[in-house]
Amino acid sequence: MEDKITFNDKVRYQLRRLYEVMRSSVIEKKNIDRKFHYMRVRSIDVLRGILTILVIMIISQGLENSVSKSFIISEWNGVTLAGVVLPFFILIMGASIPFYIKKYHENGSKLSSIIKKSLIRVLLLLLLGLIFSVLFLESDKYVRVTGPFQLLAINYIISILAYMMFLKLRIKNNVITYVFAIIGLLIAMMFSVIFINGGREAATNIFVRTDISLIGGYKSISLADPEGIMAIFSSISLGFFGISFGCILNKKHIEKKYVGYRRPMKIRNDGFSKENLLVDIKSWINYRSIKSLLSNYYRFNNEAKKVIHLLLFSLIYLMLFFVTKYWIPVNRNVFSISFVMIACFYFSMLLVVAYVVCDIVKLRFGANYLGNIGKNAILVIFTVQIVHKLLSMIKIKSIFTGTWLPFNNWFTTDFILPIFGTEFSSTVYSVLITVIWVLLFNLLDRYDVKVNL
């Protein structure tokens, strides 16, 4: 009996110690966040909040057999609304890395300490991924080893280690912008070549065969696992593109001035002639003239430069999409280069709009609310998933079918289906539940709750 009490005391002591460590860690993080709140890019939080609301809609479906195609990831080639949610989360995660490193670096943390914090994040994400798999899927049948959280975890640690490596080499932020964009492009191209040469059909493709041989039944129920082993490493390109976007937003003011250049304007002064035309053409097409034209960029303020930079990148990604889509299909399951390019284009355009509205104009109506949901994305998604799972355990007899149905199926069948029909009823239910959740999550803003990874 005495040994049992001693053992219980040891357990209590260890649990108390763990609680104190976690509590001090949370308090430290909150203090650092308050100290460096000015570094936070509100547009990133707002975009993350919008994506979190989309995830709520995807989870909260009324009829699992009548889900809109927009809320289902394409089985192989093609892309849907659900198919871009995780890639956008990866891009946002990558865009946050420069600010995360900068915050802890200015707080005096060493790189080794930042790596340790990052590894703890990764382990928590991997653990949460397995828990999410149990909650989201029927755990009595199988549990997915791969999944969205696992993909984010591996993507995150590789991206952050790569970024810190370039920082250690003392490479400037503006150079890193282009370096990570080029590396991301090369990674996307490399895995796209593997995808094309590994069989164009899903059943014979190397991405699918790798998952079947390595993890067998512990994968997605679909033939092509959208977060499979090779897909995880292929998606790293998006993490690198995200870092590139983050470096643009982290752009520092460059002390360079406009370079003046006076052109002779012979046609205006002396009239039109062949000789005068050649002189005027040469006055525009020469090194000094081009340097002067490009130096107009430095006349803009720093915020305008960021927007211009993002727009130029979005134009390049759109052009690359049109070039690559003719040879490489748009495939979300393997993160093909054509898919990555169109995802980067849409993300950069959304980021421009969000950055102008939230960080330049500083519009507060709705932005703070969406930002708080974005800051608590993990908490929100887990809460919604747990409640959805609990509601599905409640069985109610339908007056139409005469059978006992889970709550979401019963409510949709008895109240929504007769009005909106089979095609739209599941979506209407998900919108209704999402609106309720969004109203409830107003508490996050009211009580300044922030539980993020």
N, C-alpha and C positions, 0 to 999 in steps of 0.2 A: 504493500500500500504506500509505504514511504517512497519507494522508487518511482511509483506512478505519479505521485505528487511532484517529485523532483523533475521528472520528465515534462510534466505539464507546465511547471514553472519555467523550464528552459524554452519550451515552445512559446509561452506567453512573452518571454523576454525577447526572443528572436523576432516575433511578430511586432512587438512594440518598437524594437530597433528598426525594423523594416519600415514601419509607419513613420517614424521620426525622420528617416533618411528621405522617404518619398515626400513628406511634408516640407522639409527644408529645401528639397530640390524644386518643388512647385513654387514656394515662396521666392526662392532665388530667381527663378525664371520670370515670375511676375514682376519682380523689382527691375530686372534687366529690360523687360518689355516696356515698362513705364519710363525708364531712363532713356531708352532709344526709340520712343514711340514715333519721333519725327522721321525715322528711317522707313517706317512701314509704308508700302505702296498700296493705297486704298483700292485702286483698280484691280489688283491681283486678288484681294480679299473679296471684292464684289463679284468677280468672275467665278471664283471658287464657290461663293454662295449660290450663284445661278446654277452652277453644275450640281451642287448638292440638292437643290430643289428638283432638278431633273432626275437625280437618283431616287428621290422620294417617289416621284411619279412612276418610275420603272419598277420599284419594289411594290408599291401599293396598287396592284392590279386587282380588278374585281372578278374577272373570269380568266383563269390561266390558259384556257383553251381558245380564247378569243382575243388575245392580246394584239394590238396594232403592230404591224410590221416595223413601224418606226421605233418601237420599244424593244425590238429583238435584234441582236447582232447578226449580221448576214452570215449564212452558213459557210460561204467561201468568198467568191469575188463580190464586189459591191460594198456599199457603205450605207448605214442608216444613222438616225439620230442617236440611238443607244451606242452605236459603234464609235462615235467620236467623244463620248463622255470621258472614258478612261484616258485616251490620248491627250485630251485637254487637261486633265488632272496632272498627267506627266509633265506637260509643258509648263503648267503653273508651278509645279514642284521644282522644276529646273530653274524657272525665273526667280524663285524665292531664294535659291542657294547663295547668290552673291550678297544679298542683304543679310542672310543668316550668318554667313562667315564674317561680314563686315561688322555686324552688331557685337558678336562675341570677341572679335579681334580688338575693337575699340574699347571693350570692357576689360581688356588685359588678359584674356584667355589665350593660352598657348595652342598651337596647332594640334598637339597631342591631346589636349583636353577637348578640343572641338571634335576630333576624330572619335574620342571615347563617347561623347554625347551622341554623335551620329550613329555609332554602333548600337547604343542602347535603343535609339529610335528604330533602327532596323529590326532588332530582335523583337521589340514590341509590335511592330507592324506584321512581322512573320507570325507571331503568336495570335494577334487579332485576326489575321487572315484565316488561320485554321479554325478559330472560334466562329468567324463569319461563315465559313464553309458549313459548319455544323448547323448554324441557325438558318442559313439560306436554303440549304439542300436537305433532303430527307436523309438524316445521318444514319438511319438503320440500313440504308442501301449502300452508300459509299460516302467518303469524305474526300474532297479535292485537295491534293497536295499543292497544286498550282491555283492561282486565283488573282484577283485585282490587287489585293493588299500585298501579296508575295511579289507580284511584278513591280509594284511601286517601291517596295523595300530594296530589292536588288538594284533597280534602276537608280534609286536615290544614293546608295552607298558608292556605286561606281561613278556616278556623276559628281558627287561631292569630293571624292578622292582625286578624280581627274582635275577638277577645278583647283583644289588646294595644291596639286603638283605644279600647275602653271603659275600659281601665286608664289610658290617657293622659288620658282625660276625668275621671279621678279618681272614677269611679262605684264605690260600695262593693260588696263581694263579694256580700252578701245581695241587693242590687238586681239585680246581674248574673244571679243565679240565675233570676229571673223574666223579665228582658229576653231572655235567650237562649232560654228556653222559649217565650216568645211569638213571637219571630222564627222559631224552628224550626217552630212551628205554622203561621205565615203562609206560609213557604216550602213546607211540605208541602201546604197547601191550594192554593196557586197552581199547583204542578205537577200536583196532582190534577185541578184544573179543566182544565188543558191536556190531560191524559190523557183525561178524559171527552169533551171537545169535539173531540179529535183522532182519534176513532174507537175504538169499544169493542173491536173485533176486532184481534188482533195484526198481521195482514197489512196493515191499513189505518191503523194507529195512527201518530201523528206521531212517537213515540219510535222506532219501527222504521224509518219512512221517513227520518228524519234520519240514522240510522246507515248505512243503505244508500246514501244520497246523498253522505255525507261521507267514509266510510271503506270503503265497498264490501265487498270480500271480506276485508278485514283486521279482521273482527269475529268474534264468537262464531259457532260453527257452527249454533247454534239460531237460529230466526227472530228472536226478541226477545233482544237482547244484554243479559244481566243487569247488565253494567257498561258500557253504552253511553254515548254522548256526553251525552244529556239525563239519563240515569239518574245519571251522575256528579254533575251539578249538583242533581238532585232529592234525592240522598242527603245533601246538605249539611245538611238539616234534622236528620238524626241526629247529625251532628257537633256542632250547636248544642245539641241536647238532652243530648248527652254532657257538654258544658261546664257545662250547668245542673246535672247530677248531680255533676260535680267540684266546683262551687262549694258545693253542699250539704255534701259531705265536707270542704271547706276552710272551713266555717263557723267563725267566731270567736265566742268567748263574748261575749254582749251584757249589759252591766251595767244590767239593768232588774229591778225587784223586783215581787213580787205586790202588786196594788192591792186593799186590803181594802174590803169593802162589807157593811154590816150591813142585813139585810132585816127588816122589821117582824114577819113571820110571824103575821099577825092571826088566821088560822084556828086555829093551834095555841094561841095565847094566849087568844083571846076566843070561840072556837067558830065553827062554820060559819054564814055568812050571805052573801047576795049582795054586800053592800058589802065584807065582809072578803075574799071571793074576788077581787073586782076590785082591791083594794089589793095582794093578794099577786101577782096576775098582773102588775100594773104594776111591782111591785118587782123582777121578773125581766126584764121587757121595757122597759129604758131604757138610756141611754148608759152610766151609771156601772156598772150591773149587768153589761152585756155586756163592758165594759172589764175588770171584775174577773174575769169568767169566762175571758176570753182571756189575762189575765196569769198564769193558772195554768201556762201554757206555760213561763214563766220560772222556775218552781220545779224543772223538770227540769235535770239536768246536760247538758253540751254534747253528749255522745255520744247520750243519749236523744233530744235535740232533732233530731239528724241522722236518726235512725231514724224518728221521727214525721214529719219533713219528707218523707223518701223514701216512706213509706207513703201520705201525703196525695197526693203527686204521682202515685203508682201508681194510686190510686183515681180521680183526675181523668182519667188516660190511659185507664183501662178504660171509664169513662163515655163519653169522647169516641169510643172505638172502637165502642161499641154504637150511638152516634148516627150516626157517619159510614158504617158498613158497609152501611147500607140504601141509600145513594145512590152510594157509591164502593166498588168491589170491592177486596178484599184482594189487592194485586198487588205482589210482590217486585221484578219487573223494572222497574217505574217508581217504586217507593218511594211508593205511594199513601198518603194520610193515614191510612186505616184500617190499613194494614200498619205504618206508622210508630208509630201509637198502641199497637197490640198488642205490637209489639217493645219499645217503651219500658216498657210495663206489666210484661212478663215480665222484662226486664232489671232494672228497679227492684226487683222482688221478689227476684230472685237476688242483687242487690247488697245488699239488706237482710240476707239470710241470711248471705252471705259476710262482710259487715262486722261483724255481731254475733259470728260464730264466730271470725274471723281477727283483727279489730282491737279488739274489746271484750273477749271472753272470752280472746283470744290463744291459741287452740288451735294447737299446733305440729305435731301428728301429721298428716303428709301435706300440710299447708299450705305448709311451706317447700319441699317437693319440687315441688308444683304451681306454686308461685311462681317457682322457678328455671326451669322449663320456660316459664312465661309471660314471664319476662324475656328469654329467648332464643328467642322465637317465630319470628323470621325465620330464625335459624340452624337451628332444628329443622325447620321446614317445608322449607327448601332441602335439608338433608341427606336427609330422607325422600324428597323428590322425585327427587333425583339417584340414590339407591340404588334406588328403584323403577324408574327409567328403565334403569339398568344391569342390573337383574335381568330386565327384560322383553327385553333383548337376548340373554339366555341361552336357547337353544332345547333342549328335552328332548323325546324321543319318548314320547308317551302310550301306555300299555298298553291303554287303552280305545278311543281313537279311531284309533290307529296313525299319527297325524300329529305333526309337530314343533311344539310349542307353547312360547310364552314361559313362563318359570319360574312366574309367578303363576298362569297358566292351567293349566299342567301339574300343579302341586301341588294346586290346587283340584279339578281334574277327576279326578285319580287317587286322592286321599286324603280329600277333604272331600265331594265331590259324592255318592259312593255312600252316605254316612251321613245327610247333611242335606238332600239333594235340591237341585234347581235354585234354588228360591226363597230359601233361606237360606245356600247354600254360599259365595257371594261375601262376605256379611257376616261369616260365621264366619272366613274367611281374614283379612279386614281387622281383626277383633278380635284374632286370634292375632298378627298382625304388629304391631299397636298395642301389645299387652302386651309384646312383645319390645323394641320401641323405648322404651317407658316405663321398663323395667328398665335399658336401656342409658343412658338419659338421667339415671340416678342419678349418673353421672360429673360432670354439670354441677354438682350439689349438692356432691359430694365435693371437686372442685377449684375451686369458687367461680368458675365460668366465667360471663361475662356479655357477650354480643355482641348488642346490641340497637340499634334505630334510634330 
